[in-house]
Amino acid sequence: MGMEPSGRELLVVVIKGTYSIPQDGSEPQLLHEQVPLIDADVYTGDPGFSAPLYEVDYAPYKARCDVLLNGSAYAPNGKPAKKVPVKLRVGSMVKEFDVIGDRVWQVSKMGYTQSFPQPFTVMPISYDRAFGGSDDKHQDKNKHSAYMPNTIGCGYHVNSSQELMDGTPLPNTEERGKSVSLPAGKYRPMSFGVIARSWEPRYKLAGTYDQDWVDNVFPFLPADFNSDYYQAAPVDQQINFLQGNEVVELVNLTSQGRTVFHLPKNEIPVTFFLKKGGKEQKQAVADTLVLEPDLQRFTISWRANLPLRKSIFEVIKVLAGNTGKERWRQSMEDVFSTSSAKASTKLSDNSGIA
């Protein structure tokens, strides 16, 4: 179930498919083991103190397709490197940044510098390792702060003493051409994963929840709620709904160095059978793509919703996908028999027969 800003409830249907990432340019195959729908947000560690890995699948609707990737950077040819450029392309969307080896802030009488990055062959990519974090080491709690675009990252320091900053990690990812050199700088956290709901700019889209909202609007959404809040991907990873056959290119995100394949094309109609009789059909849209190269798989989620007049009981059955004649006939018989049974019960209740 979902809700429009007006308060009208929505019946939401989500279909998820899990496919293999081909290594030889062949077509992706539907995997026998399917990733289940996500009922609650999943994190890399403790919730609120680590990066979101998967977000709950039941957003009421999305205006665009979220493109997400959970994975690692691979040094070319398996040879240790201090810096590896990575690239993700889906259709016309392209995102690139640099992945750097482990390094720390070094503090001396001359100020602070960066240690030399350590060579690596594989480096996880996550907002845990992107620029950001919380500066909460100062004795005066009034001087504690967090980097709101990424509160769980590393490298961010504003009020910490140089002693407390010394030896703390720098981020493993950087925007191309914008090296992290200032602990209090405003750098863009670089990753391909989910933006947490409590981070900028996403949390601002949720609207205003003040006393006026409590007194006059609750339990409905505030007037300034923006439905873009439901988009889990960074803005530069939001694209038009997938149509199928889009080219996916992964550079230094697999051990092969460069992997290219086409997304599958699927049209998934969703039919809602109504209690009052009849049916309503919607075309589900592909609004979430999650690539997981380390696991050699990806998932696509399709979504359809039906605005309800009063309650979910208006709908007695839902069919997703292209159905054969036999299944369709059986569904219609089920709906007819259900409606007939209710009509028969009503007649019996009012017949006066003891």
C-alpha positions, -999 to 999 in steps of 0.1 A, spaced: 0 0 0 11 36 -7 -4 71 -4 -7 101 -26 0 135 -10 -38 141 -12 -42 111 12 -56 88 -14 -44 53 -9 -26 33 -37 -24 -4 -42 12 -10 -53 24 -40 -72 62 -46 -75 77 -73 -97 114 -81 -95 136 -102 -118 172 -113 -112 195 -119 -141 231 -130 -147 257 -105 -158 272 -121 -188 310 -121 -191 312 -129 -228 288 -104 -244 259 -129 -245 224 -121 -234 216 -120 -196 198 -150 -183 170 -152 -157 186 -168 -127 171 -198 -110 177 -182 -76 158 -149 -75 165 -121 -51 134 -116 -29 116 -83 -25 132 -61 2 108 -55 31 132 -33 51 163 -12 43 196 -32 44 229 -16 54 265 -25 52 267 -24 90 246 -9 118 216 11 105 222 48 106 259 43 110 267 27 77 259 30 41 225 18 27 230 -13 6 194 -20 -5 163 1 0 128 -13 7 111 -22 -26 77 -8 -19 80 29 -29 45 40 -40 58 53 -73 90 67 -89 91 94 -116 123 80 -130 144 48 -130 170 45 -102 203 30 -115 223 16 -86 255 -4 -83 270 -23 -53 305 -35 -61 342 -29 -62 370 -14 -82 394 -38 -99 429 -28 -108 436 -34 -145 451 -69 -153 451 -77 -116 482 -56 -110 483 -35 -78 475 2 -85 473 33 -63 444 48 -84 419 31 -106 393 50 -128 359 34 -128 330 40 -152 293 30 -152 272 35 -184 235 26 -188 221 39 -220 229 75 -222 238 78 -185 276 79 -178 292 82 -144 330 81 -138 352 87 -108 386 76 -93 391 50 -67 422 56 -45 442 32 -23 440 35 15 456 67 30 453 88 61 456 124 72 491 131 85 496 160 109 529 178 117 541 212 128 537 223 92 500 214 92 483 184 76 491 164 46 479 131 30 499 99 32 507 81 -1 479 58 -12 485 21 -7 484 -1 -39 453 -24 -42 439 -50 -66 403 -48 -54 387 -20 -34 350 -19 -23 330 11 -35 306 24 -9 296 57 8 313 43 38 345 50 19 335 82 2 341 117 15 320 127 45 314 115 80 308 130 115 332 152 133 323 143 169 357 140 187 358 175 202 352 177 240 327 205 234 296 188 219 285 221 205 313 218 180 302 184 168 290 184 132 283 160 103 287 163 66 251 161 55 256 148 19 272 117 35 272 114 73 289 80 74 319 86 51 354 95 61 379 124 57 357 152 70 370 173 99 360 208 110 367 213 147 388 183 157 422 191 170 451 181 147 460 154 172 426 138 169 427 141 131 462 125 127 460 90 113 423 91 104 413 77 70 408 97 38 381 86 13 388 59 -12 368 76 -39 371 111 -55 354 131 -82 375 131 -113 399 161 -112 389 172 -77 413 156 -52 404 158 -15 429 181 1 410 200 28 394 182 58 367 208 59 362 210 22 329 206 4 336 176 -18 310 154 -36 308 119 -21 314 95 -49 297 61 -50 271 43 -71 248 32 -42 217 43 -24 215 79 -10 202 76 26 169 93 34 185 114 61 212 129 38 212 160 17 196 166 -7 171 138 -2 158 146 33 148 181 22 123 165 -3 104 149 25 87 182 34 80 200 67 68 182 97 62 210 122 34 217 148 11 229 121 15 196 103 9 177 136 -23 197 143 -38 200 109 -23 176 84 -13 143 101 -15 115 91 -12 128 55 19 140 38 28 177 41 20 201 13 56 206 4 64 169 1 82 162 -32 77 127 -47 114 128 -58 120 117 -22 112 82 -33 142 81 -57 170 62 -40 198 69 -65 219 101 -68 204 126 -93 230 118 -119 220 81 -117 183 87 -124 172 81 -160 140 75 -180 122 42 -173 140 13 -188 126 1 -221 149 -28 -226 180 -33 -248 199 -5 -231 236 -10 -232 254 -15 -199 291 -8 -197 312 -15 -167 349 -3 -167 372 -16 -140 341 -28 -121 348 -64 -129 379 -85 -130 376 -86 -168 383 -49 -169 355 -40 -193 321 -57 -194 294 -48 -219 259 -63 -223 223 -53 -231 194 -52 -207 165 -76 -213 133 -63 -228 101 -72 -209 66 -58 -210 47 -66 -178 10 -58 -178 -7 -58 -144 -44 -66 -142 -65 -55 -112 -98 -74 -109 -124 -53 -91 -149 -64 -65 -177 -44 -83 -169 -64 -114 -147 -57 -144 -110 -51 -144 -84 -24 -148 -50 -29 -165 -18 -10 -160 16 -14 -177 43 -18 -150 73 4 -155 109 -6 -149 120 20 -123 149 3 -104 181 -13 -117 205 -27 -92 238 -40 -106 260 -63 -85 291 -72 -105 308 -89 -76 279 -113 -74 276 -115 -113 239 -105 -112 216 -76 -115 179 -70 -107 152 -50 -124 121 -39 -105 88 -30 -123 61 -11 -106 24 -4 -111 -1 12 -88 -39 16 -87 -55 46 -69 -82 33 -45 -115 49 -38 -119 37 -2 -99 6 6 -78 -24 -7 -109 -46 -5 -120 -30 -38 -96 -53 -55 -101 -91 -52 -73 -103 -74 -42 -91 -92 -24 -108 -122 11 -97 -133 26 -106 -166 14 -119 -200 -9 -148 -192 -20 -177 -214 -57 -182 -223 -61 -210 -197 -48 -189 -168 -68 -159 -179 -100 -181 -182 -94 -195 -147 -89 -160 -133 -121 -148 -148 -139 -179 -134 -124 -172 -100 -136 -136 -101 -171 -147 -113 -175 -174 -87 -164 -150 -60 -189 -123 -71 -216 -150 -74 -209 -164 -40 -212 -129 -24 -244 -122 -44 -258 -156 -32 -250 -149 4 -267 -115 2 -299 -132 -13 -299 -158 14 -294 -133 42 -325 -114 29 -347 -142 19 -365 -146 52 -359 -184 51 -351 -198 86 
